[in-house]
């Protein structure tokens, strides 16, 4: 995770790396103001990357947020 900006305007950027039998997949999410949002962005990017690379086939997925 990378932190940027002054303490009152922090931006977080998370990345995910997955090693498969054939290659290493690496993806970054979008910059977000909350760590959890940055983690979710990176996870979402990884799901997209896995689907595009044909390593997995996804019929559907849902994200749920509760407070």
N, C-alpha and C positions, 0 to 999 in steps of 0.2 A: 504494500500500500504506500502510496506517495501522498504527502501532505504539501499543500501550497497555499500561499496567501497569508495575510496577517491573522492573528488569533481570533479576531472578531468576524472574519470572512473566510474561514478555512474552506478549502476545496480538497476532496479526496478522490484519488484515482486508484482503482484496484485492478489487478490482472489475475488471470487463471492460466495455469500450465498443466497439461495432461499429456502423459507419455502413453502412446499406443504401441502396438507391436511394430507398426510400420513407420511411425514418425512422432515427433513432438508437436503438439498443438499449443499455441500461445495466443491469448486474446486479452484485450483491455476493454474495460467498460468505459462509460462516459464519466466525466468529472461531475461530482455531486457534492452538496454541502453537508451531507450526513454519511457516516461510514457505512451504515447498513444499506443505504441507497446505492452507494458505490459498489458494495459487494454484490447486491442484486443485479446491478447493471452488468458487472463482469460475468456473473453466472448466466444471465440471459444471453450475452454475447457468445459464451461458450456453447450453449445449447444450439444457437444458430449455426455456429462454426461446425459443430459435430454433424448437424443435419446436412449442411451444405457439402461437407467432405464425404458424405455417404457412409460414415462410420456407424451411424444409427439412423433409424427411420422413425420419426415421431408422427403419430396421428394427430395428437393435440396435446396441449399443456395449458394449465391455468396457474396464475399467480394469485395468491390470496394474501391480503394484508389485514391484520387485526390490530386493534389498539387496546 
